[in-house]
Amino acid sequence: MNLWKIAWRSIQHRTVSSALTAFSMALGVALVVAVLVIYQILDHSFKRSSQGYDLIVGAARGGPLELVLSTVYYLQSPRGTIPYEVYEDLHSGRFAGEVETAIPVCIGGFYAGFPAVATVPEMFETFRYFGDRPYEFESGTNFAADQLWQAVIGATVARRTGLRVGDRFKIAHTTSGQGTHEHAEEYEITGVLKPTGTPVDRVLFINIRGFWEQHRHDRPMKAENATAADALAGDAKAGADENPEHHDGDDDRALTAVLVKRDWTNSARAMELPRLIMQELPAVQTVVPSEEVAKLFEGLLGNIQSVLLIFAVMVVVTAGIGLMVSIYNSMAERQLEIAIMRALGAKRSTVMLVVLLESILLSLGGGAIGVLLGHGLIGAFSGTIFEQTGIRISALSAQPIELVLIPGLIALASLVGYMPALIAYRTDVAKALAHGG
């Protein structure tokens, strides 16, 4: 009879203990699979969230990571602003030769807990995400540059708030007294973006010209609340300025950052651009988002993955030890079975190999169940993950690294099955037959 069949029959004779052993192995493998798949998907989404631009120019105040967190992930308030002239220098001025696309952004305000980002419609027309995917609209269209009070919203915002094309909303911002102030102006939604699996899904994008205009409207309100001394100081400053209207306009058009896609036709100049900008514009900083994201990912999520993988491997090893104990304990009951095999002509090495094959079958069987269980859990929680993060995953999101599990499980099964196999190898045929008889 085929040795694999003999090993399988032996497993069938111990159905309950074999099933429990295989299930414990399956749990460990399922955890390993879940950690590997979710980590790889997060790595893919996290590191490529800034696709479409390869340089951020922002205020020198704060560090590079703070600039990335505020402009790429919208996770915190920006630290300072830069003058509009910086955008002009990048778009059509002294740095235009090294720039393919420059998009200004102003980050400030929120609606229903989601950040509001002021920008220009070209952001969704020229930038791509995840390499070469264009932004598409689930419904409606992009806002128009000359329509101040228009906006588009991300897929998660639409799903959570119920906002649709044609609806209007007002943005608010936190005041210095930690209260909130809601602006009077309403933005009309012209389009809802399709899900992208990036931070864009969680943002309301408004026309940057409307954003500037609403802050101009806020100035008279602030002036009314000013003290008489403040008012007199303001009048004195205005009288000293030859062109106050132009000066105010420049202040109103302050930017949080400029998202830049460099022109790589001349790669040497493109590489040199960040240094040139900081050299000529000392009040700004330049950040390559991919570098900062990689540091953040490896420093934070990389350590988390290592801890989870160590834990998962420990579960698998524990299951392996349980497999060894299960087969080892069965050796006393199988002495007669082994002796009969030997009496019928089976070699010691054959008997030993049968036990090893039994260990491998249990390990691979549990591993296969674990892979299915792991992907099943990923599929079951994919909706929740997408709802909370905007990242799309499915039960079929397999990773090539999972193939390492096959030789790994075979090696583990051979290792833990060696001791029981050695006992089978050393079985005294005469003594076992006499005791069985």
Disulfide bonds with the S-S distance in Angstrom:
none
